[in-house]
Amino acid sequence: MAHVGFRYTIQWFTPYGEPPDGKPRIKAEMFETVEQRNIRTSNGEPPVPEWFSLLHKPRDQYSLYIQAIKTPMKQLSKETLAIIRKKRTLRRLQNKYPMLVDELFKEELKNNPTYFAGETRLDLEESRQAVLDIENENYMRFLAATGGSKQTI
């Protein structure tokens, strides 16, 4: 998963409350490609552009955030997910209980057959998809601003 760039925002400090007096949640936002940032920082500039950080006023209850914008993740097939889960479990058991690996692994497979078949709980999958939708929306929006070609998941 490659980085496309960085999103800088000055936004309300907490996601649990709304800003008072109709103030916006995001006060300022900018996007910079990885190449632009590398050029700027190689000239000795700080990671966040100085002019942008000057927009942030101390004690105004807004915070400066940096978010890496990456190419969207691809969904693994159930077969691939099942293989990965089995390998991780075997590795964990091998590290903790090297003499009992076979018995404990059989027991794990018996206790969680749907998990090791590549199935994911519906509530976890819905939460994951919500995050992926937001990431994909940001990716498409900022990639379009750079004139790059679009890849969707």
VEXDREN-2710 file (C-alpha; in Angstrom, 1 decimal):
% VEXDREN-2710
k/r/px/py/pz
1/MET/0.0/0.0/0.0
2/ALA/1.7/3.1/-1.2
3/HIS/1.3/6.6/0.2
4/VAL/-0.2/9.1/-2.2
5/GLY/0.2/12.1/0.1
6/PHE/-0.7/13.8/3.3
7/ARG/-3.8/15.6/4.4
8/TYR/-3.3/18.4/7.0
9/THR/-6.3/19.7/8.9
10/ILE/-7.1/22.1/11.7
11/GLN/-10.2/20.6/13.2
12/TRP/-12.3/20.5/16.3
13/PHE/-10.3/18.7/19.0
14/THR/-12.8/16.1/19.9
15/PRO/-15.1/13.9/17.8
16/TYR/-17.5/13.6/20.7
17/GLY/-18.9/17.1/20.7
18/GLU/-19.7/19.8/18.2
19/PRO/-17.9/23.2/18.1
20/PRO/-19.8/26.0/19.8
21/ASP/-21.6/28.9/18.1
22/GLY/-21.9/27.2/14.7
23/LYS/-18.1/27.1/14.2
24/PRO/-17.0/24.5/11.5
25/ARG/-15.6/21.2/12.5
26/ILE/-12.7/21.6/10.1
27/LYS/-11.3/25.1/10.1
28/ALA/-8.6/24.5/7.4
29/GLU/-7.5/21.7/5.2
30/MET/-4.8/21.1/2.6
31/PHE/-3.3/18.1/0.7
32/GLU/0.2/17.6/-0.4
33/THR/1.7/14.7/-2.4
34/VAL/4.6/12.7/-1.1
35/GLU/6.8/14.2/-3.8
36/GLN/5.8/17.7/-2.8
37/ARG/6.5/17.0/0.8
38/ASN/9.9/15.4/0.1
39/ILE/11.0/18.4/-1.9
40/ARG/9.9/20.8/0.8
41/THR/11.4/18.9/3.7
42/SER/14.7/18.3/1.8
43/ASN/15.0/22.1/1.8
44/GLY/15.0/22.1/5.6
45/GLU/11.3/23.0/6.1
46/PRO/9.3/21.3/8.8
47/PRO/6.9/18.4/8.1
48/VAL/3.8/20.6/8.3
49/PRO/4.0/23.7/6.0
50/GLU/4.8/26.7/8.1
51/TRP/2.1/28.9/6.6
52/PHE/-0.5/26.2/7.4
53/SER/0.7/25.7/11.0
54/LEU/0.4/29.5/11.5
55/LEU/-3.4/29.1/10.9
56/HIS/-3.6/27.1/14.2
57/LYS/-4.1/29.4/17.2
58/PRO/-3.2/27.9/20.6
59/ARG/-6.1/27.4/23.0
60/ASP/-8.8/27.8/20.4
61/GLN/-9.8/24.2/21.0
62/TYR/-8.8/23.2/17.5
63/SER/-6.0/20.8/16.8
64/LEU/-3.6/20.2/14.0
65/TYR/-3.9/16.7/12.4
66/ILE/-1.8/14.9/9.8
67/GLN/-3.3/12.0/8.0
68/ALA/-1.5/9.8/5.4
69/ILE/-3.6/9.2/2.3
70/LYS/-2.8/5.7/0.9
71/THR/-4.0/3.7/-2.0
72/PRO/-7.1/1.8/-0.9
73/MET/-6.8/-1.7/0.6
74/LYS/-8.0/-4.7/-1.4
75/GLN/-10.4/-7.1/0.2
76/LEU/-8.8/-10.6/0.7
77/SER/-10.7/-13.6/-0.5
78/LYS/-12.1/-15.9/2.2
79/GLU/-9.6/-18.6/1.1
80/THR/-6.6/-16.2/1.6
81/LEU/-8.0/-14.9/4.9
82/ALA/-8.4/-18.5/6.1
83/ILE/-4.8/-19.4/5.2
84/ILE/-3.5/-16.2/6.9
85/ARG/-5.5/-16.9/10.1
86/LYS/-4.3/-20.5/10.3
87/LYS/-0.6/-19.5/9.7
88/ARG/-0.8/-16.8/12.4
89/THR/-2.4/-19.1/14.9
90/LEU/0.2/-21.8/14.2
91/ARG/3.0/-19.3/14.6
92/ARG/1.6/-18.0/17.9
93/LEU/1.1/-21.5/19.2
94/GLN/4.5/-22.6/18.1
95/ASN/6.1/-19.7/20.0
96/LYS/4.1/-20.2/23.2
97/TYR/3.6/-24.0/23.3
98/PRO/6.0/-25.7/21.0
99/MET/5.4/-29.2/22.3
100/LEU/1.6/-28.9/22.2
101/VAL/1.1/-27.2/18.8
102/ASP/-0.8/-30.0/17.1
103/GLU/-3.4/-30.6/19.8
104/LEU/-3.9/-26.9/20.5
105/PHE/-4.3/-26.1/16.8
106/LYS/-6.9/-28.9/16.3
107/GLU/-8.8/-27.5/19.3
108/GLU/-8.6/-23.9/17.9
109/LEU/-10.0/-25.2/14.5
110/LYS/-12.8/-27.1/16.3
111/ASN/-13.8/-24.1/18.5
112/ASN/-13.8/-21.5/15.7
113/PRO/-14.6/-23.2/12.4
114/THR/-16.1/-20.1/10.8
115/TYR/-13.2/-17.9/11.7
116/PHE/-10.7/-20.3/10.2
117/ALA/-12.9/-20.7/7.1
118/GLY/-12.3/-17.0/6.4
119/GLU/-15.6/-15.7/7.7
120/THR/-15.7/-12.4/9.6
121/ARG/-18.3/-11.3/12.1
122/LEU/-20.9/-9.1/10.6
123/ASP/-20.4/-6.2/13.1
124/LEU/-16.7/-6.2/12.5
125/GLU/-17.1/-6.3/8.7
126/GLU/-19.6/-3.4/8.8
127/SER/-17.2/-1.3/10.9
128/ARG/-14.3/-2.2/8.6
129/GLN/-16.3/-1.2/5.5
130/ALA/-17.2/2.1/7.0
131/VAL/-13.6/3.0/7.6
132/LEU/-12.7/1.8/4.1
133/ASP/-15.4/3.9/2.6
134/ILE/-14.0/7.1/4.3
135/GLU/-10.5/6.2/3.2
136/ASN/-11.6/5.6/-0.3
137/GLU/-13.5/8.8/-0.4
138/ASN/-10.4/10.8/0.7
139/TYR/-8.2/8.9/-1.7
140/MET/-10.5/9.7/-4.7
141/ARG/-10.9/13.3/-3.6
142/PHE/-7.2/14.1/-3.2
143/LEU/-6.1/11.9/-6.1
144/ALA/-8.4/13.8/-8.4
145/ALA/-6.9/17.1/-7.1
146/THR/-3.5/15.9/-8.2
147/GLY/-4.6/14.7/-11.6
148/GLY/-3.6/11.1/-10.9
149/SER/-5.3/8.0/-12.2
150/LYS/-7.9/6.5/-9.9
151/GLN/-7.9/3.0/-8.4
152/THR/-10.9/1.9/-6.4
153/ILE/-11.3/-1.2/-4.3
END
